[in-house]
Amino acid sequence: MHDLASRRHTNRSLLLTAALFAVDRGGAFLLARSLFILAALAPLISGWLPATDATAQGSSQWFSAWTVSHNVRETTPDLSNSTVRMIVRPTISGTSVRIKIETTVGQSPATFSGSCIGVLDSGASLVPGTNTKLTFNGGAGLTLPPGAGAWSDPVEFDVKAFQRLAVSLNVGSASDISTHTLGLATNYYAPGSRAAEVSGSGFTPVPPRAAGTTVDAFPFYWLAAVDVMSPSATGTIVPFGDSITDGRCSTTENGVVLPDKYQRWTDVLAMRLASMPVNEAKAIANEAIAGNRLVSGGNGPSGLERLDRDVLERAGLTHVIFFEGTNDITGGATAAQVIAATQQIIDRVHARDISIIGVTIVPRGRPESLTGWTSDMEVQRMAANAWIRTRANFDAIVDFDQLLRGGPIYAGSESMRPEFNCDYTHPNAAGYKAMGEAIDLGLFKTSGGRRNNR
């Protein structure tokens, strides 16, 4: 392991100059270095174990292939004595699965009487012969206290990357629902205990909007992760961020939010990673929450609070892509406060000998008729970005600010390029596509250990 205190970047100015030249020439938007930290066998109950190299061992290992972060407690619909069917899309192939369910933001226990996983056919229907029973510690039932999580027992299952699966949970009783709001996938529920049924008859889509909101988001209930045992994957990459990583505006067409399109920048990156050689394949586990902040006052548990559960406990973790801070600034935080919180994140990730890639904060300038951004906020954003580019001890940088900026200047604030702009805060589908395509895949190639080459 390298001494963090000794990593001074003597060639930083040269690298930054070269990167900016490459950007001007249409090249990469990254200051990059490679890392592979050996893949991990995660425990059945939340926790972390030191990484081991699946390739070197010639054996299969667990990787987090699909994840969401819980952020909102819902009390409707009433789901006691019902079944929820959550639709997931793992990012790697494998031979076995296990799932994690959580009551992270719940305030009361939730009891589940049975659960299954199967291949989705159409609507809520499953491909016959694929629906497989899941157990927890050998039993069908499970009661979770509020703020808890549990892994199912591993089960053999033929997982194909990007093939949609349905995780069905029989809900015995629940006074509230631990939810990930911005799921952007059509999920279902039905009365009664129907997890084992292949038919989608009687299932209806879950309400697309969280309580108190006016924007369709298509949430997930209770399910938090799907791990896949894979003989070929070599790591898990966790994008850790807010609404721009969660995908706000990524599927908006003519003002309508559409589900099941998978157009986040993380989705684009996952598809690109799938084309890499077998010994370089990586899973993507998106751990973003729209409206999230690093410290407090944002949507859901803060970044500092949820880092262990949502990031460091992910199976096979090799890389973190950190993309937060903008919501702290809109909440009144200074650049110094964002930097201090970000440094804590870097230090905690490095303490596990995991690579962390920093992302610059993107422009949010807007016409005077719109609220949500000020010239002082722009000063804080620019200062935070200067630190990210020149002083932060990230292992690499993804410069999404450089990629997306270029629109009009509004009261001294930069804005997104018109062709990438959705609402002056989030990119549109074209912007997300450009973001996912701009990331240098060389960042994720196997290396002998974490080295800072900036």
VOGU-3710 file (C-alpha; in Angstrom, 3 decimals, decimal comma):
1> mhdlasrrht> 0,000/0,000/0,000  1,330/3,422/-0,875  1,944/6,119/1,734  -0,878/8,627/1,163  1,134/11,457/2,714  3,988/10,970/0,257  1,928/11,179/-2,933  2,759/14,665/-4,168  2,012/15,173/-7,809  5,179/16,697/-9,241
11> nrsllltaal> 3,964/16,376/-12,819  0,443/17,706/-12,118  0,749/20,895/-14,159  2,127/19,042/-17,151  -0,664/16,461/-16,984  -3,362/19,122/-16,669  -1,975/21,034/-19,643  -1,860/17,861/-21,715  -5,413/16,940/-20,727  -6,785/20,352/-21,642
21> favdrggafl> -4,995/20,141/-24,992  -6,591/16,724/-25,550  -10,006/18,153/-24,697  -9,546/20,965/-27,190  -8,652/18,358/-29,787  -11,726/16,255/-28,988  -9,786/13,772/-26,883  -10,335/12,227/-23,462  -11,710/14,138/-20,505  -9,736/12,269/-17,893
31> larslfilaa> -6,532/12,386/-15,970  -6,214/8,667/-15,590  -4,458/5,839/-13,918  -5,227/2,169/-13,826  -6,193/0,077/-10,843  -7,329/-3,367/-9,993  -7,821/-4,215/-6,338  -8,521/-7,850/-5,887  -12,198/-8,906/-5,952  -14,056/-9,571/-2,713
41> laplisgwlp> -16,232/-12,270/-1,312  -18,809/-10,260/0,638  -20,564/-11,815/3,650  -24,218/-12,787/3,648  -25,017/-10,012/6,118  -23,757/-6,465/5,498  -20,012/-6,144/5,938  -16,633/-5,945/4,261  -13,880/-8,439/3,697  -10,425/-7,862/2,207
51> atdataqgss> -10,254/-8,249/-1,552  -9,027/-11,396/-3,279  -8,048/-11,849/-6,909  -10,642/-13,988/-8,706  -8,515/-14,220/-11,820  -5,424/-15,333/-9,950  -7,415/-17,935/-8,039  -9,131/-19,150/-11,175  -12,432/-19,230/-9,313  -15,709/-17,342/-9,246
61> qwfsawtvsh> -16,221/-14,386/-6,914  -19,118/-12,178/-5,852  -19,637/-8,787/-7,488  -22,382/-6,231/-6,944  -24,054/-6,199/-10,355  -27,057/-3,977/-9,605  -27,746/-1,625/-6,696  -29,812/1,340/-5,532  -29,486/3,585/-2,458  -32,521/4,079/-0,239
71> nvrettpdls> -33,513/7,671/0,433  -37,216/8,045/1,251  -39,699/6,489/3,676  -43,067/5,926/2,030  -46,325/5,048/3,774  -48,413/4,467/0,651  -49,440/2,245/-0,956  -50,342/-0,136/1,878  -48,346/-3,238/0,945  -49,156/-5,592/3,813
81> nstvrmivrp> -50,359/-8,969/2,507  -49,162/-8,199/-1,002  -46,346/-8,973/-3,421  -43,897/-6,506/-4,931  -42,053/-7,382/-8,132  -38,926/-5,273/-8,657  -37,232/-5,272/-12,083  -33,423/-5,237/-12,116  -30,790/-5,283/-14,843  -27,456/-6,814/-13,739
91> tisgtsvrik> -24,364/-5,458/-15,474  -22,355/-8,708/-15,605  -23,035/-12,373/-16,311  -22,633/-15,128/-13,776  -23,734/-18,431/-12,309  -25,312/-17,553/-8,942  -27,158/-14,665/-7,319  -28,018/-13,270/-3,930  -30,106/-10,205/-3,087  -30,091/-7,640/-0,311
101> iettvgqspa> -33,263/-6,118/1,082  -33,201/-3,123/3,406  -35,341/-1,059/5,729  -32,704/1,683/5,713  -35,094/4,626/6,026  -38,024/2,720/7,520  -39,330/3,426/10,997  -41,055/0,101/11,636  -40,301/-3,590/11,043  -41,084/-5,223/7,703
111> tfsgscigvl> -41,948/-8,920/7,451  -41,457/-10,929/4,266  -42,881/-14,446/3,916  -41,205/-15,499/0,679  -39,140/-14,295/-2,269  -38,113/-15,404/-5,755  -35,975/-14,270/-8,667  -36,737/-15,008/-12,307  -36,151/-13,770/-15,850  -38,593/-11,058/-16,917
121> dsgaslvpgt> -40,673/-11,796/-20,002  -43,067/-8,900/-20,624  -44,979/-6,647/-18,268  -44,844/-8,364/-14,879  -44,763/-11,885/-16,404  -41,743/-14,150/-16,117  -40,126/-16,617/-18,482  -41,519/-20,046/-17,523  -39,044/-22,258/-15,711  -36,827/-19,427/-14,480
131> ntkltfngga> -38,526/-18,280/-11,255  -36,290/-19,484/-8,410  -37,019/-19,497/-4,695  -34,782/-17,453/-2,405  -34,143/-18,043/1,280  -32,655/-16,087/4,155  -30,517/-18,108/6,558  -32,248/-21,200/5,245  -35,808/-19,976/5,773  -38,405/-18,458/3,480
141> gltlppgaga> -39,442/-15,746/5,917  -37,620/-12,739/7,303  -38,440/-9,837/9,592  -36,229/-6,756/9,354  -36,204/-4,122/12,082  -36,049/-0,492/10,924  -32,687/0,591/9,568  -31,507/-2,948/8,822  -30,489/-5,055/5,853  -30,074/-8,761/5,072
151> wsdpvefdvk> -28,643/-10,885/2,281  -30,407/-13,897/0,855  -28,636/-17,221/0,669  -26,790/-17,774/-2,629  -28,713/-19,685/-5,280  -27,563/-21,044/-8,629  -28,980/-18,907/-11,425  -27,879/-18,264/-15,002  -27,384/-14,494/-15,133  -26,822/-12,805/-18,475
161> afqrlavsln> -25,504/-9,255/-18,463  -28,256/-6,669/-19,136  -31,025/-9,293/-19,173  -33,802/-7,987/-16,958  -34,711/-10,033/-13,903  -37,686/-9,813/-11,550  -37,185/-9,993/-7,787  -40,527/-10,765/-6,128  -41,106/-10,273/-2,386  -44,153/-11,508/-0,485
171> vgsasdisth> -44,825/-8,765/2,055  -46,484/-10,111/5,190  -46,723/-6,824/7,042  -45,178/-3,380/6,684  -46,248/0,011/8,030  -43,836/1,846/5,746  -41,591/1,262/2,738  -37,858/1,870/2,449  -37,592/3,336/-1,046  -35,190/4,448/-3,716
181> tlglatnyya> -37,133/7,179/-5,476  -35,505/7,730/-8,875  -35,531/4,147/-10,136  -36,610/4,862/-13,732  -37,910/1,294/-14,093  -41,463/-0,036/-14,149  -41,979/-2,104/-11,001  -45,126/-3,917/-9,926  -47,282/-4,990/-6,992  -50,294/-7,259/-6,503
191> pgsraaevsg> -52,498/-8,396/-3,631  -51,665/-11,664/-1,885  -48,555/-13,856/-1,777  -47,628/-14,294/-5,419  -43,827/-14,266/-5,559  -43,732/-17,834/-6,888  -46,190/-17,135/-9,713  -44,895/-16,766/-13,275  -47,950/-14,914/-14,499  -48,094/-11,137/-14,323
201> sgftpvppra> -51,878/-11,160/-14,208  -53,192/-8,978/-11,420  -49,953/-7,034/-11,022  -50,118/-3,274/-11,551  -47,261/-0,744/-11,799  -46,237/0,879/-8,554  -47,133/4,592/-8,346  -44,516/6,474/-10,393  -44,267/9,425/-8,000  -42,978/9,565/-4,458
211> agttvdafpf> -45,271/11,161/-1,906  -45,244/14,941/-2,072  -43,542/15,108/-5,482  -44,853/16,084/-8,904  -42,283/14,340/-11,119  -42,484/10,718/-12,235  -39,521/8,725/-10,952  -40,596/5,029/-10,858  -39,270/3,933/-7,444  -37,891/0,694/-6,005
221> ywlaavdvms> -39,235/-0,803/-2,760  -36,975/-2,553/-0,176  -34,604/-4,139/-2,696  -31,101/-2,653/-2,463  -28,657/-4,967/-4,275  -28,228/-7,974/-6,511  -24,853/-9,670/-6,327  -23,684/-12,060/-9,041  -21,057/-14,773/-8,728  -18,947/-14,522/-11,847
231> psatgtivpf> -15,909/-16,428/-13,096  -14,951/-13,674/-15,527  -15,604/-10,277/-13,890  -12,635/-8,608/-12,222  -14,190/-5,879/-10,106  -17,087/-3,655/-9,151  -17,143/0,056/-9,957  -19,403/2,168/-7,733  -20,537/5,550/-9,110  -21,363/7,490/-5,931
241> gdsitdgrcs> -23,352/10,640/-6,529  -26,552/12,660/-6,722  -29,273/13,201/-9,345  -26,882/13,468/-12,293  -25,635/9,974/-11,496  -29,152/8,816/-10,555  -30,284/9,840/-14,047  -32,652/12,798/-13,667  -33,622/13,943/-17,197  -31,888/10,969/-18,832
251> ttengvvlpd> -35,183/9,601/-20,151  -37,230/12,803/-20,404  -38,801/13,279/-23,835  -41,018/16,268/-24,555  -41,438/16,825/-20,842  -42,457/13,223/-20,121  -40,281/10,922/-17,971  -40,137/7,466/-19,568  -39,148/4,317/-17,662  -37,055/1,321/-18,756
261> kyqrwtdvla> -34,725/3,155/-21,140  -31,425/2,829/-19,202  -29,788/6,024/-20,453  -27,816/7,241/-17,429  -24,129/7,892/-17,987  -23,532/4,868/-15,773  -25,643/2,715/-18,117  -23,585/3,901/-21,088  -20,378/3,148/-19,179  -21,629/-0,323/-18,188
271> mrlasmpvne> -22,316/-1,222/-21,809  -18,844/-0,054/-22,801  -17,238/-2,064/-20,000  -19,054/-5,153/-21,245  -17,048/-4,919/-24,480  -13,724/-5,136/-22,660  -11,659/-8,348/-22,675  -12,870/-11,015/-20,281  -10,049/-10,399/-17,837  -10,981/-6,709/-17,633
281> akaianeaia> -14,782/-6,984/-17,242  -16,273/-4,900/-14,425  -19,710/-4,568/-12,859  -21,370/-1,196/-12,303  -23,233/-0,638/-9,021  -24,949/2,764/-9,139  -25,202/4,252/-5,624  -26,698/7,658/-6,386  -29,507/9,578/-4,704  -31,171/12,537/-6,408
291> gnrlvsggng> -30,840/15,605/-4,203  -28,151/14,002/-2,053  -25,564/16,063/-0,188  -22,207/15,206/1,277  -22,996/16,497/4,741  -26,608/17,071/5,794  -29,909/18,583/4,706  -30,176/16,826/1,370  -32,345/13,989/0,153  -31,705/10,727/1,986
301> psglerldrd> -28,763/9,838/4,212  -25,769/12,088/3,545  -22,811/10,906/1,520  -20,644/10,720/4,616  -23,299/8,736/6,470  -23,988/6,182/3,749  -20,460/5,624/2,432  -19,858/2,372/4,309  -23,241/0,766/3,590  -23,721/1,929/0,001
311> vleraglthv> -20,144/1,893/-1,264  -17,469/0,208/0,832  -19,602/-2,876/1,492  -20,206/-3,578/-2,205  -18,915/-6,996/-3,258  -15,762/-7,013/-5,376  -15,258/-3,254/-5,041  -12,255/-1,973/-6,994  -13,146/1,612/-7,990  -15,311/4,468/-6,724
321> iffegtndit> -16,369/7,296/-9,053  -17,188/10,184/-6,721  -19,536/12,866/-8,092  -21,145/14,977/-5,360  -21,014/18,528/-4,010  -23,351/20,563/-6,179  -26,315/20,143/-3,814  -24,199/21,149/-0,840  -23,383/24,390/-2,658  -27,028/25,111/-3,454
331> ggataaqvia> -27,730/24,420/0,206  -25,342/27,187/1,273  -22,085/25,273/1,754  -18,797/26,939/0,913  -16,117/25,399/-1,259  -14,048/24,853/1,873  -16,841/22,817/3,424  -17,313/20,744/0,268  -13,567/20,157/0,090  -13,351/19,096/3,742
341> atqqiidrvh> -16,187/16,592/3,334  -14,766/15,294/0,062  -11,385/14,764/1,700  -13,054/12,585/4,321  -14,557/10,468/1,545  -11,168/10,139/-0,192  -9,425/9,168/3,032  -11,994/6,530/3,955  -11,881/4,964/0,482  -8,087/5,008/0,401
351> ardisiigvt> -8,012/3,418/3,859  -9,508/0,333/2,173  -6,860/0,553/-0,574  -9,556/1,253/-3,156  -9,130/3,630/-6,095  -11,322/6,744/-6,048  -11,885/8,814/-9,170  -13,048/12,404/-8,678  -15,520/14,224/-10,915  -15,699/17,990/-11,363
361> ivprgrpesl> -18,937/19,821/-10,525  -20,841/20,685/-13,701  -22,240/24,141/-14,650  -25,625/25,264/-13,340  -25,994/28,790/-14,723  -29,505/29,729/-15,846  -31,574/32,665/-17,093  -32,562/35,279/-14,508  -36,177/34,120/-14,684  -35,157/30,799/-13,101
371> tgwtsdmevq> -34,104/30,279/-9,493  -31,725/27,761/-7,947  -28,274/29,177/-8,719  -26,435/32,409/-7,861  -23,147/34,085/-8,720  -21,817/33,269/-5,219  -22,628/29,596/-5,761  -20,648/29,786/-8,987  -17,635/31,133/-7,066  -17,858/28,151/-4,707
381> rmaanawirt> -18,200/25,691/-7,601  -15,168/27,109/-9,386  -13,096/26,973/-6,208  -14,093/23,372/-5,522  -13,261/22,386/-9,093  -9,867/24,071/-8,887  -9,091/21,963/-5,827  -10,325/18,777/-7,529  -8,116/19,425/-10,556  -4,936/20,599/-8,845
391> ranfdaivdf> -4,748/19,547/-5,195  -7,115/16,697/-4,337  -5,478/13,292/-3,916  -7,943/11,478/-6,126  -6,396/8,659/-8,129  -7,789/10,125/-11,355  -10,144/12,861/-12,537  -13,166/12,809/-14,848  -13,736/16,373/-15,996  -17,467/16,469/-16,705
401> dqllrggpiy> -17,393/20,247/-16,176  -15,047/20,586/-19,134  -17,240/18,265/-21,197  -20,613/19,898/-20,537  -19,833/23,613/-20,251  -20,018/26,003/-23,177  -23,505/27,466/-22,966  -24,369/31,128/-22,355  -22,962/32,958/-19,325  -25,770/34,008/-16,999
411> agsesmrpef> -24,867/36,628/-14,356  -21,298/35,369/-14,306  -22,250/31,681/-14,150  -21,353/29,153/-16,814  -24,138/26,981/-18,219  -24,301/23,699/-20,081  -23,946/23,533/-23,807  -27,449/23,789/-25,333  -27,199/20,427/-27,046  -26,567/18,756/-23,658
421> ncdythpnaa> -28,919/20,809/-21,473  -32,199/19,523/-20,031  -33,158/21,986/-17,273  -29,949/23,974/-16,537  -29,140/21,508/-13,720  -29,165/18,116/-15,435  -27,968/16,940/-18,841  -30,402/15,577/-21,399  -30,107/12,129/-22,957  -27,429/13,361/-25,385
431> gykamgeaid> -25,457/14,821/-22,507  -25,619/11,594/-20,519  -24,493/9,635/-23,562  -21,523/11,953/-24,055  -20,597/11,590/-20,368  -20,653/7,798/-20,476  -18,625/7,751/-23,672  -16,027/10,264/-22,454  -14,677/8,113/-19,626  -11,372/6,432/-20,427
441> lglfktsggr> -11,814/2,686/-19,947  -8,108/2,479/-19,260  -8,932/3,690/-15,747  -10,382/0,298/-14,951  -7,840/-2,084/-16,425  -6,195/-4,547/-14,084  -3,035/-3,233/-12,454  -0,728/-4,430/-9,737  -2,165/-2,115/-7,129  -3,483/1,355/-6,468
451> rnnr> -1,001/3,928/-7,779  -1,584/7,646/-8,156  -0,283/8,610/-11,586  -1,698/12,129/-11,678
//
